[in-house]
Amino acid sequence: MITRKPWFLFGAILLFLGAVAGLAAAELSAAGNPFVWVTLGQVKVKAETVRTPEKLYLGLGYRQDLPEGQGMLFFLPNQEVQSFCMRGMQFPLDIIWIAGGRVIGIDANVPPDYAGSLISPEPVNLVLEVPGGFTAKYGVKPGQQVTW
């Protein structure tokens, strides 16, 4: 029979409570999406994350604005050529296509009334949407490293 010292159990409980507190402390957007910090080269963006089919479909649609320095990071289920649209958009966006930890391509300053589909230049599994003009203002370019 293995006996454990009481401090082992106490440490395990503290570790568990710390993990739970960390999850509870995660900042959420008004839409209930968790935020992460995304770094593109030397630029940081506070991004809401979306993963579920419903949240992926809705995206930033029907919102009135997107504050400077913020965005939405889409975690897509498969790495493949992706198609996005501007359904319900009220403001222009820069769409940053990401795969393998790098910017693959950018659709810049897409107007909110754009009626077509935006297609990734190659297979991606992440897309970051930021306010229109962001990539030009901060020099974000294809090939830059992306971390979060």
C-alpha positions as a printed Julia matrix, in Angstrom:
148×3 Matrix{Float64}:
   0.0    0.0     0.0
   1.3    3.45   -0.96
   0.86   6.2     1.57
   0.98   9.84    0.58
   1.84  12.66    2.83
  -0.92  15.17    3.61
   1.03  17.96    1.89
   0.7   16.07   -1.45
  -3.1   16.15   -1.23
  -3.05  19.77   -0.09
  -0.8   20.71   -3.04
  -3.07  18.9    -5.5
  -6.11  20.74   -4.14
  -4.34  24.11   -4.4
  -3.29  23.35   -7.97
  -6.87  22.43   -8.9
  -8.32  25.56   -7.28
  -5.73  27.73   -9.02
  -6.69  26.24  -12.4
 -10.38  26.82  -11.73
  -9.71  30.41  -10.64
  -7.7   30.99  -13.79
 -10.58  29.79  -15.95
 -13.05  31.89  -14.04
 -10.83  34.95  -14.44
 -10.72  34.67  -18.25
 -12.05  37.88  -19.75
 -15.14  37.48  -21.93
 -16.56  39.8   -24.58
 -20.11  41.16  -24.4
 -21.05  38.23  -26.68
 -19.56  35.75  -24.19
 -16.47  34.95  -26.27
 -13.11  34.57  -24.5
 -10.34  37.01  -25.42
  -6.77  36.08  -26.34
  -3.82  38.27  -27.28
  -2.67  37.65  -30.84
   0.75  38.9   -31.95
   1.38  39.57  -35.65
   5.07  40.35  -36.04
   5.43  43.13  -33.43
   1.73  44.11  -33.27
  -0.68  42.85  -30.59
  -4.43  42.47  -31.04
  -6.94  41.67  -28.31
  -9.1   39.11  -30.12
 -12.36  37.41  -29.26
 -12.15  33.72  -30.07
 -14.91  31.75  -31.78
 -15.04  28.0   -32.4
 -18.63  26.77  -32.47
 -20.55  26.56  -35.77
 -23.04  29.2   -34.58
 -20.33  31.67  -33.51
 -18.27  31.01  -36.67
 -21.35  31.71  -38.81
 -22.23  34.94  -36.97
 -18.69  36.32  -36.64
 -18.76  40.11  -36.29
 -22.01  40.43  -38.22
 -24.63  42.88  -36.94
 -22.24  44.66  -34.57
 -21.97  48.42  -34.79
 -18.19  48.68  -34.52
 -14.92  47.02  -33.61
 -12.63  49.04  -31.35
  -9.09  49.81  -32.54
  -6.66  47.13  -31.39
  -9.35  44.46  -31.19
 -10.41  41.68  -33.51
 -11.99  38.26  -33.8
  -9.98  35.06  -34.16
 -11.8   32.2   -35.88
 -10.6   28.68  -34.98
 -11.79  26.67  -37.98
 -12.37  22.91  -37.73
 -10.22  21.97  -40.75
  -7.21  23.39  -42.53
  -8.63  23.96  -46.01
  -9.38  26.76  -48.44
 -11.88  28.89  -46.51
 -14.65  31.17  -47.72
 -15.89  34.17  -45.73
 -18.58  36.75  -46.46
 -19.57  40.14  -45.08
 -23.06  39.06  -43.95
 -24.54  41.67  -41.61
 -21.38  43.76  -41.45
 -21.66  47.42  -40.46
 -18.01  48.47  -40.95
 -14.99  47.57  -43.14
 -12.64  44.75  -42.17
  -9.17  43.48  -42.88
  -9.27  39.69  -43.08
  -6.01  37.97  -42.19
  -5.67  34.35  -43.34
  -3.39  32.27  -41.04
  -1.85  28.78  -41.24
   1.21  27.19  -39.69
   1.74  30.16  -37.38
   2.14  32.6   -40.31
   0.08  35.19  -42.14
  -0.8   33.5   -45.45
  -2.71  36.39  -47.0
  -4.72  39.54  -46.34
  -7.94  40.93  -47.79
  -7.67  44.58  -46.78
 -10.4   47.16  -46.25
 -13.25  44.95  -47.37
 -16.36  47.2   -47.4
 -19.32  46.13  -45.27
 -21.59  45.89  -48.32
 -19.23  43.57  -50.24
 -21.55  40.99  -51.78
 -19.03  38.36  -52.9
 -17.14  35.65  -51.1
 -13.61  36.14  -49.79
 -11.49  33.07  -50.41
  -8.26  32.22  -48.59
  -5.24  32.1   -50.93
  -4.37  28.61  -49.65
  -5.61  26.23  -46.92
  -5.89  27.91  -43.5
  -7.33  26.97  -40.13
  -7.29  30.41  -38.51
  -8.71  33.74  -39.62
  -8.27  37.05  -37.8
 -10.65  39.9   -38.56
  -9.56  43.4   -37.56
 -10.88  46.9   -38.35
 -10.41  47.99  -41.96
  -7.04  49.67  -42.52
  -5.38  47.93  -39.55
  -2.91  45.88  -41.63
  -1.74  48.91  -43.62
  -1.47  51.08  -40.5
   0.62  48.53  -38.59
   2.54  47.0   -41.51
   1.09  43.5   -41.2
   2.27  41.45  -44.19
   2.08  37.86  -45.48
   4.83  35.69  -44.05
   4.82  37.33  -40.61
   4.74  35.04  -37.6
   1.49  34.81  -35.62
   1.26  33.72  -31.99
  -1.48  33.75  -29.38
